[in-house]
Amino acid sequence: MAIASRSADDWWRGAVIYQVYPRSFQDTDGDGIGDLRGVTGRLPHIASLGVDAIWLSPFFKSPQADMGYDVSDYCDVDPMFGTLADFDAMLAEAHRLGLKVIIDQVISHSSDRHPWFLESRSSRTNAKADWYVWADPKPDGTAPNNWLSIFGGPAWEWDGVRRQYYLHNFLSSQPDLNFHNPEVQEAVLSTVRFWLDRGVDGFRLDTANYYFHDRNLRDNPPLVPDPDATSHDAPDVNPYGMQDHLYDKTQPENVGFLRRLRAMLDEYSARATVGEVGDGRRSLRTVAAYTGGRDKLHMCYTFDFLGPELTARHIRRCVENFQAVVADGWVCWAFSNHDVIRHVSRFAHNEAERERVAKLAICLLAALRGSICLYQGEELGLPEAELAFEELRDPYGIRFWPAFKGRDGCRTPMVWEKELPNAGFSLGTPWLPVRDEQRLLAVDAQEGVPGSVLEHYRRTLDFRRTQEPLLDGDMAFLTFDQDILAFTREKNGERLLFVFNLTREPQEVRLPADVIVHEAVPMPGFAPVWLDDVIALSARDVFCGRLR
């Protein structure tokens, strides 16, 4: 069957992006930390999945207080990951294999060891004095307002030299840049251009709605609970979720900066951006503002699918909310990434269900309208790794342990060869442990094995590529009096029907009289029974058919 096509500039629309967390992907020098040469060596595995692009989490120079999301030099590679020459070699090999390369841009904040901040904090009169968000204390010496850090405690840190507080939405070693200063915008854009000139194909924008703050530093009001909210910015144990974040992020000025960024990208051919938007119940409205009009971000992802719920009601509500709000924008769906518990552990009720859930989840992502992002190891069905407190490296988890265990459990090393030390990740001691539970699911244990999760991913992504409606076709839901997720995808007169049973019980579905299936189009790994207008679905099952 023919491969669905799109223009070169629109390669990102409907694309499948594979996230690489370099620190945990492949180590080549024995220090227990993955590196860029390791990424290069494993690119054939990624290409074999049939994805369009890779997204590399930060590899820039950094003190590593937040695993690279605290950047001290935006235009160089941290020695633990290699050199700029290693990056260039990785980029060239990716392109040879037909893979686009997207890199993280962490520009809402820098490391406190960045030369910009070192100069800014040295006095109130230096050339970069206004490059970060500084504010005087209240008369009683307390912080300027009630803003909170996502990583715990106030979002303000006292500096004795300037005798002022500086803003940090994350760690105190991650001061926020002051985007109200035009010089800061120019400096940030120049670092983006550095990588564009080097040949990268796009950027994942970390915390894309955090660039601007309220100039008047108004207090955030308390959050009024909303039982219908589909997205949350922080776990329940974190007081951050008790505020309605009206003033510390998602300011109107952000839209203007994103237009400047897009204008610069449009100087180059076939470049793309995907923004991370964490804005609670307003996330979809923010996505609409940031992706609409084709003059800002190409696409965004939210936290809507990154929670514990895999139900027909939840998936439909998230997608319909997006469709209602985002008229001409684009979304990137994902069930896992480097910040959340792996989805087979979130969605499966027991170990026996994990493989089935892993296969069903990728089928669902493949059928939805939008681009999709996969996180390294999910193609193996890897569960979350259980770690002891003394094994943690994530400052977020250390701060809120034991109520919240942090993000290390999803960041443990990729498993390649089950019989090798550390499952082939490293000959040294890995920065996080390799658990036997994951080792048994290594790539070499699944390669070429019919019915394995790895082979299922390959077949499902191939299925997505060969069905034109799945690239960017229209999507419409069908309603049943059952706990069933059903929708159509349509393009150029071709209509596909998908019926998902996300429950743990078999279900029999009778189609409406006006929905006539011409032929079954089996999704890889699933074989429900179809007879005329009745579909018999097993637990965690899916049917696909072509409509007349």
C-alpha positions in Angstrom: 0.0 0.0 0.0 1.2 3.5 -0.8 2.8 5.7 1.9 0.7 8.8 2.8 2.5 11.9 1.7 2.9 15.6 2.8 4.9 18.6 1.8 8.5 18.8 2.9 7.8 21.9 5.0 4.9 20.2 6.7 6.8 17.0 7.6 5.9 17.6 11.3 2.1 17.4 10.7 1.2 13.9 11.7 4.8 13.1 12.4 6.0 10.4 14.9 8.8 11.8 17.2 11.0 9.6 19.3 12.3 11.2 22.5 15.9 10.4 23.4 17.1 11.1 27.0 20.8 11.1 26.2 22.0 10.5 29.7 20.2 7.2 29.8 20.4 6.0 26.1 23.8 4.6 25.5 27.2 5.1 27.2 30.3 4.7 25.1 33.1 5.8 27.4 32.3 3.8 30.6 31.4 6.6 32.9 27.9 5.4 33.4 26.3 8.3 31.6 24.9 8.2 28.0 26.5 10.4 25.4 26.1 11.7 21.9 28.3 8.9 20.3 26.0 6.5 22.0 23.0 8.1 20.4 24.7 7.9 17.0 25.4 4.3 17.4 21.8 3.5 18.3 20.1 5.6 15.6 19.5 2.5 13.4 17.2 1.1 16.1 15.2 4.3 16.1 15.0 4.4 12.4 13.8 0.8 12.3 10.7 1.8 14.2 9.5 4.0 11.3 9.5 7.3 13.2 10.1 10.7 11.5 12.3 12.5 14.0 14.1 12.3 17.3 13.9 14.8 20.1 17.1 15.1 22.1 16.7 16.2 25.8 19.4 18.7 26.8 23.0 18.0 26.2 24.3 21.5 26.7 27.0 22.6 29.2 25.4 22.5 32.6 26.1 21.9 36.3 23.5 19.2 36.0 21.5 20.3 39.0 18.4 19.5 37.1 19.9 17.0 34.7 20.8 19.5 32.0 17.7 21.7 32.2 19.9 24.2 34.0 22.0 25.5 31.0 25.3 27.4 31.5 26.2 27.6 27.8 23.5 27.3 25.2 26.0 26.9 22.3 28.2 24.1 23.4 28.0 20.4 24.4 28.6 19.4 28.0 31.8 17.3 28.1 29.9 14.4 29.8 28.0 14.1 26.5 30.9 14.7 24.1 31.8 17.6 21.8 30.2 19.7 19.1 31.9 17.4 16.6 30.1 14.5 18.2 26.8 16.4 17.8 27.6 17.1 14.1 28.4 13.5 13.5 25.1 12.4 15.2 23.1 15.0 13.1 24.7 13.8 9.9 24.0 10.1 10.6 20.4 10.9 11.6 19.9 12.7 8.3 21.5 9.9 6.4 18.9 7.5 8.0 16.0 9.9 7.1 15.5 11.1 10.6 14.9 14.8 11.5 16.5 16.1 14.7 14.7 18.2 17.2 16.6 19.5 20.2 15.5 21.0 23.5 15.6 24.7 24.1 15.5 25.6 27.8 15.2 29.4 27.5 12.8 30.4 30.2 15.6 30.1 32.7 19.3 29.4 32.8 21.8 28.0 35.3 22.9 30.3 38.0 26.4 29.6 36.7 25.6 31.0 33.3 27.9 34.1 32.6 24.8 36.1 32.0 23.6 35.5 35.6 27.0 35.8 37.1 27.2 39.3 35.7 23.6 40.2 36.5 23.9 39.3 40.1 27.2 41.2 40.6 25.5 44.6 41.0 22.4 46.6 40.2 24.2 48.7 37.6 26.0 46.3 35.3 25.2 45.8 31.7 23.0 42.7 32.4 21.5 43.9 35.6 18.0 43.6 34.1 18.5 40.3 32.3 16.9 38.3 35.1 13.8 38.9 37.2 15.0 40.9 40.3 12.7 42.5 42.9 13.0 44.2 46.2 11.7 42.5 49.4 8.6 43.6 51.2 9.3 46.0 54.1 9.4 43.0 56.4 12.1 41.3 54.3 9.8 38.6 52.9 9.6 37.7 49.2 7.9 40.1 46.7 4.8 38.0 46.3 3.3 34.5 46.9 4.6 32.8 43.8 5.7 29.2 44.3 8.3 27.1 42.7 7.3 23.9 41.0 10.1 22.1 42.8 8.9 23.3 46.2 8.9 26.4 48.3 8.8 30.0 47.3 9.8 31.0 43.7 12.1 33.7 45.1 15.7 33.4 46.3 17.5 36.1 48.2 20.8 37.4 46.9 23.0 39.2 49.4 25.1 41.1 46.8 22.2 42.8 45.2 20.1 42.7 48.3 17.2 41.6 46.1 15.2 38.5 45.4 15.4 36.8 42.0 12.7 34.7 40.5 13.1 30.9 39.9 10.1 28.8 38.8 12.1 25.7 39.3 15.3 25.2 41.4 16.9 28.2 43.0 19.9 27.4 40.8 17.6 28.1 37.7 17.0 31.8 37.7 14.3 33.1 35.3 15.4 35.3 32.4 13.6 38.6 32.0 11.9 38.4 28.6 10.5 41.9 29.1 14.1 43.1 28.3 14.5 43.2 24.4 18.2 42.4 24.8 17.3 39.1 26.5 15.1 38.2 23.6 17.8 39.0 21.1 20.4 37.0 23.1 18.1 34.0 23.3 17.2 34.1 19.6 20.9 34.2 18.7 21.4 30.9 20.6 18.5 29.4 18.6 20.0 30.6 15.4 23.3 28.9 16.3 21.7 25.5 16.2 19.6 26.3 13.1 22.8 27.2 11.2 24.2 23.9 12.4 21.4 22.1 10.7 18.9 21.0 13.3 15.4 20.5 12.1 13.5 22.0 15.0 13.1 22.6 18.7 11.2 21.3 21.6 10.5 24.4 23.8 10.7 23.6 27.4 8.1 25.4 29.6 7.0 27.5 26.5 4.5 29.5 28.5 6.9 30.6 31.2 8.9 33.2 29.3 7.1 36.3 30.6 5.9 37.2 34.1 3.5 39.9 35.3 5.4 43.2 35.5 3.5 44.2 38.6 4.3 41.0 40.4 0.7 40.5 41.5 -0.1 37.6 43.9 -1.6 34.5 42.3 -5.1 33.8 43.7 -6.0 30.4 45.2 -7.2 27.8 42.8 -10.9 26.9 42.8 -11.0 23.1 42.3 -12.4 21.9 39.0 -13.5 18.2 39.0 -13.6 18.3 35.1 -10.0 19.5 34.7 -8.0 17.1 32.4 -4.6 18.6 33.0 -2.6 19.3 36.1 0.8 21.0 36.4 2.0 19.3 39.6 1.2 16.2 41.8 -1.3 16.6 44.6 1.5 16.7 47.2 2.9 19.9 45.8 1.4 23.2 47.0 2.1 24.6 43.6 -1.2 23.1 42.5 -3.1 25.2 45.1 -2.6 28.4 43.2 -4.3 29.7 40.1 -1.2 30.7 38.1 -2.5 33.9 36.5 0.6 36.1 36.9 3.8 34.0 37.1 3.4 32.5 33.5 1.3 32.6 30.3 1.4 36.3 30.0 0.1 38.1 26.8 3.5 39.2 25.8 4.5 35.6 25.2 2.6 35.5 21.9 4.7 38.3 20.5 7.9 36.5 21.3 6.7 33.3 19.7 5.9 35.2 16.5 9.5 36.5 16.5 10.8 33.0 17.0 8.6 31.6 14.2 9.7 34.4 11.8 13.3 33.4 12.4 12.5 29.7 11.8 10.7 30.6 8.6 14.0 31.9 7.2 15.1 28.3 7.0 13.3 25.5 5.2 11.3 22.6 6.8 12.0 23.6 10.4 9.5 23.0 13.2 8.7 23.7 16.9 6.8 21.8 19.5 6.1 23.6 22.7 5.5 22.2 26.2 2.5 23.9 27.7 1.8 23.3 31.4 -1.1 25.7 32.2 -3.6 23.6 34.2 -7.2 23.9 33.1 -6.2 26.7 30.6 -3.7 24.5 28.8 -5.8 24.0 25.6 -6.6 27.7 25.4 -2.9 28.4 25.6 -2.2 25.8 22.9 -4.8 27.5 20.7 -3.1 30.9 21.3 0.4 29.5 20.6 -0.4 27.4 17.5 -3.2 29.2 15.8 -2.6 31.3 12.7 0.5 29.5 11.5 2.7 32.3 12.7 3.8 31.0 16.1 4.6 27.4 17.2 3.9 24.6 14.8 2.5 22.4 17.6 2.3 21.9 21.3 1.7 19.2 23.8 0.0 19.4 27.2 -0.2 17.2 30.2 -3.7 15.9 29.5 -2.6 12.3 28.5 0.2 12.2 31.1 -2.0 11.3 34.1 -3.4 8.0 35.4 -6.6 7.8 33.3 -7.0 5.7 30.2 -10.7 5.7 29.7 -13.0 6.4 26.8 -14.5 9.4 28.6 -11.1 10.9 29.3 -9.6 10.5 25.9 -12.8 11.8 24.2 -13.0 14.8 26.5 -9.4 15.8 25.9 -9.6 15.5 22.1 -13.0 17.2 21.9 -11.8 20.0 24.1 -8.8 20.5 21.9 -11.0 20.4 18.7 -13.4 22.9 20.2 -10.7 25.4 21.3 -7.9 25.0 18.8 -9.4 25.8 15.4 -6.3 25.8 13.1 -3.6 24.8 15.5 -1.9 21.4 15.9 -1.3 19.1 18.9 1.3 16.5 19.7 -0.1 13.6 21.8 2.0 11.5 24.2 1.4 9.0 27.0 5.0 9.1 28.4 8.0 11.3 28.6 11.0 12.0 30.9 8.8 13.7 33.5 6.1 11.2 34.3 5.6 7.6 35.4 5.8 5.3 32.4 2.4 4.7 31.0 2.2 0.9 31.2 2.7 1.3 35.0 0.1 4.1 35.1 -2.6 2.3 33.0 -2.1 -1.5 33.7 -3.7 -2.8 36.9 -1.1 -5.6 37.2 2.0 -7.0 35.5 0.0 -9.4 33.4 -1.8 -6.4 31.7 1.3 -4.5 30.8 2.0 -6.0 27.4 -1.7 -5.6 26.3 -1.8 -2.0 27.5 1.5 -1.2 25.8 0.1 -2.5 22.5 -3.3 -0.8 22.8 -1.8 2.5 23.8 0.3 2.8 20.7 -2.7 1.8 18.5 -4.7 4.6 20.1 -1.9 7.2 19.6 -1.5 6.1 16.0 -5.2 6.5 15.3 -5.6 10.0 16.8 -5.5 13.3 14.8 -2.2 15.0 15.6 1.5 14.3 15.8 2.7 11.8 18.4 5.7 11.6 20.6 7.2 8.3 21.9 9.6 8.1 24.8 12.6 5.8 24.7 11.8 2.4 26.0 8.1 2.5 25.6 8.5 0.5 22.4 9.7 -2.3 24.7 6.8 -1.9 27.1 9.1 -0.9 29.9 7.5 -0.4 33.3 8.5 2.3 35.8 11.6 1.3 37.8 11.2 1.2 41.5 14.1 3.0 43.3 15.2 3.4 46.9 15.6 6.9 48.3 19.3 6.7 48.3 19.3 5.9 44.5 17.4 9.1 43.6 19.1 11.8 41.6 16.0 13.9 40.8 15.8 17.0 43.1 12.0 17.0 42.6 11.7 13.5 44.0 14.2 14.1 46.8 12.2 17.2 47.9 8.8 15.5 48.0 9.8 11.9 49.0 8.1 9.6 49.9 4.7 11.0 48.8 6.1 11.7 45.4 9.0 9.7 44.2 10.2 12.0 41.4 11.1 11.3 37.8 14.0 8.9 38.1 11.9 5.8 37.7 11.2 6.7 34.1 14.8 7.8 33.4 16.6 4.6 34.1 18.9 3.4 31.3 17.7 1.9 28.0 18.0 -1.8 27.9 19.7 -3.2 24.7 21.1 -6.7 25.4 19.7 -8.6 28.3 22.8 -10.8 29.0 25.3 -8.0 29.0 26.3 -5.9 32.0 23.8 -3.2 32.6 21.8 -4.6 29.7 24.3 -3.2 27.2 23.9 0.4 28.4 27.3 0.9 29.9 30.4 -1.1 31.0 30.7 1.3 34.0 28.4 1.9 36.9 25.2 3.5 35.5 24.0 6.8 36.9 20.7 5.1 37.7 20.4 1.3 38.2 19.2 -1.2 35.6 16.5 -3.4 37.1 16.1 -7.0 36.1 12.4 -6.4 35.4 13.4 -4.1 32.5 16.5 -6.1 31.4 14.2 -9.0 30.5 12.5 -6.7 28.0 15.7 -5.6 26.2 15.8 -4.9 22.5 17.6 -8.2 21.7 15.0 -10.2 23.6 12.2 -8.8 21.4 13.9 -8.2 18.0 12.2 -10.3 15.4 9.9 -12.0 17.9 6.4 -12.1 16.5 3.9 -10.6 18.9 6.6 -8.7 21.0 5.8 -5.1 21.9 8.8 -3.9 19.8 7.6 -5.6 16.7 4.0 -4.4 17.4 5.3 -0.8 17.5 7.0 -1.3 14.2 3.9 -2.8 12.6 1.6 -0.1 14.1 3.7 2.8 12.9 3.8 1.2 9.5 0.0 0.9 9.5 -0.2 4.6 10.4 2.1 5.6 7.5 0.0 3.6 4.9 -3.4 5.0 5.9 -3.8 8.5 4.4 -6.6 9.6 6.8 -4.3 9.0 9.8 -1.8 11.6 8.7 -4.0 14.7 9.0 -7.5 13.6 8.1 -10.6 14.9 9.9 -11.8 13.2 13.1 -15.3 12.8 14.4 -16.6 10.8 17.4 -19.5 8.3 17.5 -21.6 8.0 20.7 -22.7 4.7 22.3 -24.5 3.8 25.5 -21.4 1.9 26.4 -17.9 2.6 27.7 -16.6 2.6 24.2 -14.3 5.1 22.4 -15.3 5.2 18.7 -14.4 7.7 16.0 -13.8 8.1 12.3 -10.8 9.5 10.4 -11.5 10.8 6.9 -9.5 12.3 4.1 -10.2 12.5 0.3 -13.3 10.4 0.6 -11.6 7.6 2.5 -13.2 6.9 5.9 -11.8 4.7 8.7 -13.8 3.7 11.7 -12.0 2.9 15.0 -13.7 1.3 18.0 -11.6 1.0 21.2 -12.5 -1.0 24.2 -10.3 0.5 26.9 -11.9 -1.5 29.7 -10.9 -4.7 31.3 -14.1 -6.5 30.2 -15.3 -7.8 26.8 -17.9 -5.7 25.1 -20.2 -6.2 22.1 -20.9 -3.1 20.0 -23.8 -2.7 17.6 -23.1 -0.1 15.0 -25.8 2.5 14.0 -27.7 1.8 10.8 -25.9 4.7 9.0 -22.4 3.4 9.8 -21.7 0.6 7.3 -18.4 -1.2 7.4 -17.2 -2.2 4.0 -14.2 -4.2 5.1 -12.1 -4.8 8.2 -8.7 -3.2 8.3 -7.1 -5.1 11.1 -4.9 -3.1 13.5 -1.7 -5.1 14.2 -2.0 -7.5 17.1 -5.7 -7.3 17.4 -8.4 -9.5 16.0 -11.9 -8.6 17.2 -14.9 -10.5 15.8 -16.9 -8.5 13.2 -20.2 -9.6 11.7 -22.3 -7.1 9.7 -23.1 -4.4 12.3 -21.9 -6.2 15.4 -18.3 -6.0 16.7 -17.3 -8.3 19.6 -14.3 -6.8 21.4 -12.2 -8.5 24.0 -10.8 -6.6 27.0 -8.4 -3.8 25.9 -9.2 -4.4 22.2 -9.6 -2.3 19.0 -11.4 -2.7 15.7 -10.7 -0.8 12.6 -12.8 -0.9 9.4 -13.2 1.0 6.2 -16.6 2.6 5.8 -18.7 2.8 2.7 
